[in-house]
Amino acid sequence: MPEGVRAAVIRVCRDAFYYRDDVRAIFLDAGCPAAMYDRYDVLDNSKAKIARFVLNDLRSLGGQGQAIQRKLVQELCQMDRPRPEADPVGGREAIAELKREATKIRLLVDSEQAAAKQRRAKAEQQQRAQARRQEQLGEIRQRFYEHLKERPRSTAEIQQRGYALEGLIADLFELHDFQYRRAYRLAHEQIDGSFHFRGFTYLVEAKWEANPPTFSDIAKLKANLDGKAESTRGLFVAMAGYDDNVLEHMVEVFRRSPNNLVLVDGQDLIMIFEGRLALVDALIAKIDAAEQEGKVWYPLGR
């Protein structure tokens, strides 16, 4: 501790406190061992003497003592006025002097400067995180377009591209900090993925086939959802889009049951992979359209 700060600490202990127990309490709160302080807390020693002796002993503790002294200075600098019964004029001057000395050596940073620095650091951290996310999104997008160029012919190739879609969707959700459960199998059904959003669990069905899903494809997921808790919904992803007749039939057949399906097509995914719409915003738009307007199918940006 520089001599100027040390002298200012001693002066604060002398002029800004009246009771010796208050000085003891602030030293102990800063981490000073009680035995070290109590060694000098005798009637023959004034508050200033006790503070000087204890600071000498803290200096001998090396790094641990430095940390305690730093905490002590910070605790004393938080005082905005002397303790009751203490010297009001001398106490205020002592506190002000300590704050000046601590600021000189950057032991105490101006609160506004500290807040501004913290805001800048947070903004920089967010910018770095955003840059990393955009870079990772670019990698996922590149893989997506590579699969988009493929022309699978065999059943096995079509199946492999379907698995690739499951992985791309999982990577996309994990990139946006969702707790995403990748594909798993239950006793009588295969789940392509699941996630939680706004109080609901969404089961994912992903299809990358040449033709839009049939009514039976969608009805199968709907039946699985209706057999689970009311907080369960479905996210059906069909790269080939949806047939208008199938959608109309869905509305007619399911009109008496809860609307617990969210539909996504290839064009929706392209918008999200290209960064034109964030994943969370896309989900909110589709879910709000279903909840507030009763729309089974809500294409993004069209």
ROSE-246536 format. One record per residue: residue in three letters; x, y, z of N, C-alpha, C in turn. Coordinates in pm, whole numbers, plus 50000, padded with zeros to 5 digits. Layout:
BEGIN
ALAXYZXYZXYZ/...
END
This chain:
BEGIN
MET500854988150000500005000050000500885012450000/PRO500705021349903501505033749899501315041750027/GLU502315049450061502295056750187501145066550195/GLY500805073050081499705082550083498385075950117/VAL498145064050062496915056750091496925051950236/ARG498075046950277498215041950415497905053050516/ALA498475064950495498245076150587496775080150586/ALA496145079850468494745083650458493855073550531/VAL494195060550523493425050350594493505052850744/ILE494675055650794494865058050937494055070250982/ARG494065080650897493325092850931491835090250934/VAL491325082250841489905079050842489545071450970/CYS490385061851008490135054351131490125063651253/ARG490925073951248491015083351362489855093151364/ASP489525099151248488595110451245487175106951204/ALA486995096051126485655092951076484925082751162/PHE485605077351265484985067851357485055073351499/TYR484055069751578484085073751718484345061651807/TYR483645050751779483795038851862484855029651805/ARG485685024251894486755015251853486195002451790/ASP485034997851840484444985651785484074987151637/ASP483714999351597483385001651456484615000051368/VAL485745004551416486995003051341487344988151332/ARG487214981351445487504966951445486614959651345/ALA485334963151342484384956251255484754957851108/ILE485174969751069485474971750927486774964750888/PHE487734963750980488954956050952488624941250935/LEU487794935951026487444921851018486604918850894/ASP485714928050857484914926150736485794925550611/ALA486914932450615487834932450502488674919750497/GLY488574911350600489314898750601490474898250698/CYS490664908750777491774908850874491504898450983/PRO492474889851015492284879951122492004886851255/ALA491024881851328490644888051456491814888151553/ALA492584877151554493714876451647494744887251617/MET494964890151490495924900551453495474914151502/TYR494164917051482493654930151523493624931351675/ASP493104920751742492894921651887494214922651963/ARG495294918851901496614920151965496914934652002/TYR496384943951923496684958151945495504965852000/ASP494354959252014493154966152059493134966852211/VAL494014975052266494114976952411493904991752441/LEU493594994752567493235008452603494355018452574/ASP495595014052584496715023452565496865027752419/ASN496245020652327496395023752185495155031052133/SER495395041952059494285049151996493865041751870/LYS492765046151812492295040051687493365041351579/ALA494035052651573495055054851471496245045451491/LYS496665043551617497775034551645497435020151608/ILE496215015951647495805002351613495845000251463/ALA495295009851388495265008751243496675007851187/ARG497595015951240498975015951190499645002651216/PHE499484997451339500114984651373499564973151287/VAL498254973051270497624962151193498044962951046/LEU498124974850991498574976450853500004971350836/ASN500834973650937502204968450931502204953150925/ASP501354947051007501304932451009500734926950878/LEU499734933850821499164929450695500184929850583/ARG501054939850589502104941050488503004928750488/SER503204922950604504114911450615503474898550563/LEU502174898750534501484886650487501594884850336/GLY502214894050268502384892750123501084894550049/GLY500804885449953499624886749868498324886849945/GLN498224878450048497014878050128496784891450198/GLY497864897050252497744909950320497394921150224/GLN497914920450102497584930650002496104930249968/ALA495564918149954494154916849922493274922550034/ILE493664920050159492904925250273492974940450276/GLN494164945950253494304960550253493484966950141/ARG493494960650023492694965949912491204966049948/LYS490734954950007489324954150047489024964550154/LEU489954966650246489754976550351489584990550292/VAL490464993950199490375007150135489035008650063/GLN488614998349991487344998949919486175000450015/GLU486224993450130485144994550228485095008650286/LEU486245014250318486285027750376485835038150274/CYS486155036050148485775045750045484285045550017/GLN483595035150060482145034750041481415043450142/MET482125048350243481505057350341481235070850276/ASP480045075850290479725089150237479745099850344/ARG479855095450472479935105050581480565098050702/PRO481075105650797481655099450918480575092651001/ARG480985083751089480055077351180479495087751277/PRO478275085451329477735094651429478695096151547/GLU478695107651607479555111651720481015114151679/ALA481395110551553482765113251510482885127851467/ASP484115132151441484375145951398483755147851259/PRO482675155851245481995156851115482855163351008/VAL483615173751045484445180750947485685172550915/GLY486435168851020487645161151000487375147650935/GLY486245141450973485895128450916485625129250767/ARG484865139650726484585141250583485855143850503/GLU486725152250560487985155250491488845142650478/ALA488845134350584489645122050581489125112350474/ILE487815110850467487235101950366487535107050226/ALA487375120150205487655125950073489115124050034/GLU490005125850132491435124150104491745109650065/LEU491145099950136491365085950103490875082749962/LYS489725088049927489195085549792490125091349686/ARG490685103349712491615109249615492865100749600/GLU493415096449712494655088549708494405074949642/ALA493265068749671492965055749613492725056949463/THR492105067849421491845069849278493155071949202/LYS494125078749264495415081249198496075068149154/ILE495985058149237496675045449207495695035149147/ARG494535040149105493525031649042492995020649135/LEU493155022849264492585013449360491085015749372/LEU490695027849345489285031649345488995038449214/VAL488055033049139487705038649010486405046449023/ASP486345057748958485135065748960483935057148918/SER482835058148991481705049248967481135050748826/GLU481075062948775480565064948639481515059148537/GLN482825061048560483805055248470483735039948474/ALA483565034548593483485020048607482255014648535/ALA481115021748549479895017348483480045017948331/ALA480675028848283480875030248139481805019348087/LYS482845016348164483775005848125483094992248120/GLN482224989948218481494977348223480554976148103/ARG479894987248067478994987047952479754984347822/ARG480934990847809481754988547690482204974047681/ALA482624968647796483084954747798481944945247761/LYS480744948147812479594939547782479244940447633/ALA479294952847578478994954547436480014947247349/GLU481294948347387482334941347311482154926347319/GLN481794921447437481564907047453480394902447366/GLN479334910447362478184907047279478544907147131/GLN479374916947091479794917746951480624905546913/ARG481534901547005482354889646976481484877246967/ALA480504876147058479614864547056478784864446927/GLN478324876346885477554877246762478404873446641/ALA479664877946642480564874646530480804859546524/ARG481024853346641481224838846646479984831546597/ARG478804836546639477564830046598477364831146447/GLN477684842746392477534844346247478504835246171/GLU479714833946226480694825046162480204810546165/GLN479694806346281479204792646294477954790546210/LEU477094800746202475904799746118476324798245972/GLY477384805245933477884803945796478344789745767/GLU478974783245864479414769345844478214760045829/ILE477174762145912475974753845901475284756445767/ARG475224769145726474594772645600475304766045482/GLN476634765745487477404759545380477084744745368/ARG476984737845481476634723645479475224721745426/PHE474334730745463472954729945416472894731045264/TYR473604740545206473584742345062474284730944988/GLU475274725045052475904713444990474914701944977/HIS474104699945081473084689545073471974693544976/LEU471714706644966470664711344877470994708444730/LYS472294708244698472734705644561472654690844525/GLU472574682444626472574668044601471294663644529/ARG471404653144452470244647144386470174632344424/PRO469754629344542469714615344586468704607244504/ARG469094595144470468234586544388467744574244464/SER468634568344539468254556144609467564559544741/THR466864549544793466204551244923467204554345032/ALA468374547745026469404549945126469924564345122/GLU470114569844999470604583544985469574593545037/ILE468324590845007467254599645057467214599445210/GLN467374587345265467374586045410468544593245473/GLN469714592445410470904599145462470714614245463/ARG470074619545357469854633845354468854638045462/GLY467914629245491466984631945601467714632845734/TYR468664623545756469464623945878470294636845883/ALA470794640945766471584653345760470724665245802/LEU469464665445759468554676445798468344676645949/GLU468174664846007468034664146153469234670446222/GLY470454667246173471664672846233471774687746213/LEU471404692746095471454707146069470494714846160/ILE469304709346178468334715746267468854715946410/ALA469414704846454469974704246590471094714446607/ASP471994715246508473094724846515472564739146520/LEU471524741846443470934755346439470374759146574/PHE469624750146637469034753246767470104754646875/GLU471084745946874472164746846973472964759646957/LEU473134764146832473834776646807473114788446872/HIS471794787546879470984798246939470664795347086/ASP471504786847149471464784547294470214777247342/PHE469564769647254468474761047298469064748347359/GLN468394742947459468734729747510468004719647421/TYR468704715247319468084707047215468464692447236/ARG467444683947234467684669447244467674663747103/ARG468784657947064468894652446930468044639746916/ALA467974634646793467084623546759467174612146860/TYR466004607046898465954595846993464724587346963/ARG464734575347015463654565846986462934562147115/LEU461594562047106460764557147215460264543147177/ALA459394537647258458954523747235458314521947098/HIS457454531347058456714529446933456834541446839/GLU457814549746860457954561346772459394566446770/GLN459734572846659461034578946642460864594146649/ILE461614600746737461554615146751462824621046689/ASP462644630146593463804635746523464534646446605/GLY463954650746716464564660646803463504667146889/SER463914674346992462944681447077463644693047146/PHE462824703147184463354714947253462234721447332/HIS462594730347423461624737747504461614752347458/PHE460404758047452460304772147413458994777847467/ARG459094788747540457954796047595456964786847667/GLY457504778047749456664769547833456154756847769/PHE456564753947646456104741847578457294733347534/THR457054720447526458024711147468457604708447324/TYR458534710247231458254708047089458984695547041/LEU458224686346984458804674546920458994677546772/VAL460154674246719460504677946583460334665946490/GLU459704668446376459614658746267460234665446144/ALA461284659546088462004665645976461954656545854/LYS461514662045741461434654345617462094662145503/TRP463044655345437463674661245318463434651345204/GLU462254652645145461844643845037461444652244916/ALA461274645644804460964652844680459564658744683/ASN458634652344752457244656544753456834661744891/PRO455854670544895455344675345023454794663945107/PRO454734665545237454204654845323452724652645296/THR452304640445311450894637145294450134640545422/PHE448834639745413448014641945533448354631545638/SER448624619345596448944608545691450234611645766/ASP451224617545695452494621145760452264630945874/ILE451454641045846451194651245947450274645946057/ALA449284638046016448344632646115449034623246214/LYS450064616446168450794607446257451454615246370/LEU452114626546335452724634946439451644640846528/LYS450544645046470449454650946548448914640946649/ALA448774628446608448274618146699449254615846814/ASN450544615846784451544614146889451474625646990/LEU451284637846940451214649447027449964648947116/ASP448834645547055447574645247131447584634647240/GLY448474624947228448574614647330449514618247443/LYS450104630147435451054634447540450464646047620/ALA451254651647709450784662547794450374674547709/GLU449474682847764448984694447690450084704447658/SER451174703647731452294712947708453224708147597/THR452794697847523453614692447414453074697147280/ARG453954702347198453594706847063454554700346963/GLY454284702746834455134696846731455654707246634/LEU456884705346588457484713446483457734704246364/PHE456944706046259457054697546140457844705346035/VAL458984699845995459854706245896459794697945768/ALA459274704045661459174697245531459884705745428/MET461014700945379461794708745282461014711245153/ALA460134702245114459384703544988458154712445001/GLY457884717645121456724726045140455464717945169/TYR454304724545156453044718245192452024719945081/ASP451274709545059450224709544959448994716745014/ASP448434726044934447274733844981446094724845017/ASN445874714444939444764705444968444954698245101/VAL446204694445128446504687945256446254697545371/LEU446664710145355446464720145460444984722445485/GLU444214723445379442764725345394442134713345465/HIS442574701545430442044689545493442424689245642/MET443634693745672444064694645812443114703445892/VAL442824715245839441944724645909440594718445934/GLU440084711345836438764705145849438764693845951/VAL439764685145943439794673446031440134677146175/PHE441064686646192441564689846326440864701746390/ARG439744706146332439144718646380438634717546524/ARG438364705546571437854703846708438954700346808/SER440174699346760441284695946851442254707746861/PRO443094707946964444014719146982444964720646864/ASN445264733046831446234735746724447624735246785/ASN448234723646783449514721746850450644718546752/LEU450504723246627451524720846525452074734046472/VAL453374734446452454044745646385454704739946261/LEU454394745846145454904740646018456014749545964/VAL457094743145919458254750045861458574743445728/ASP458894751445626459284745545498460704749645461/GLY461144745445343462514748245300462814762945287/GLN461854770845237462064785145222462224792045358/ASP461474787345455461644792545592463074790045641/LEU463534777645621464884774145666465944782445596/ILE465754784745467466734792745392466834806845453/MET465704812845485465714826145547466494826045678/ILE466314815545757466984814745888468464811845869/PHE468814802245781470214798945758470984810745699/GLU470324819045619470994830545559471054842445653/GLY470464841245771470534851845869469574863245844/ARG468614861445752467644871945726466604872945837/LEU466464862345913465544862146026466124852746131/ALA466214857646254466764849346362465814838046394/LEU466374826946439465564815146470464474818346570/VAL464824825346678463834828646782462714837046723/ASP463064847046642462034855646582461134847646488/ALA461724838046417460934829746327459934821346407/LEU460384815246515459484807246598458364815746657/ILE458714827446706457704836346765456654840246662/ALA457104843546540456164847546435455174836346404/LYS455674824246390454804812946357453874809346472/ILE454404809246593453594805546709452534816146737/ASP452904828946727451924839646748450804838946644/ALA451174835746519450144834646414449174823446446/ALA449684812446502448814801146538447964804446660/GLU448584810446763447874813146888446884824746874/GLN447274835146804446454847346800445494847746681/GLU445864841146571445044841946450444534828246404/GLY444964817746470444494804446435445034799246303/LYS446174804546258446744800446130447564787746146/VAL447154777346074447904764846080449234766346005/TRP449194773445894450394775145812450694790045798/TYR451874794245842452274808245835453674808745773/PRO453774810745639455104811445575455804824545611/LEU457094824045633457854835745672458214844245551/GLY457984857445562458434866745461457774865145327/ARG456574859045323455904857045194454454861645204/
END
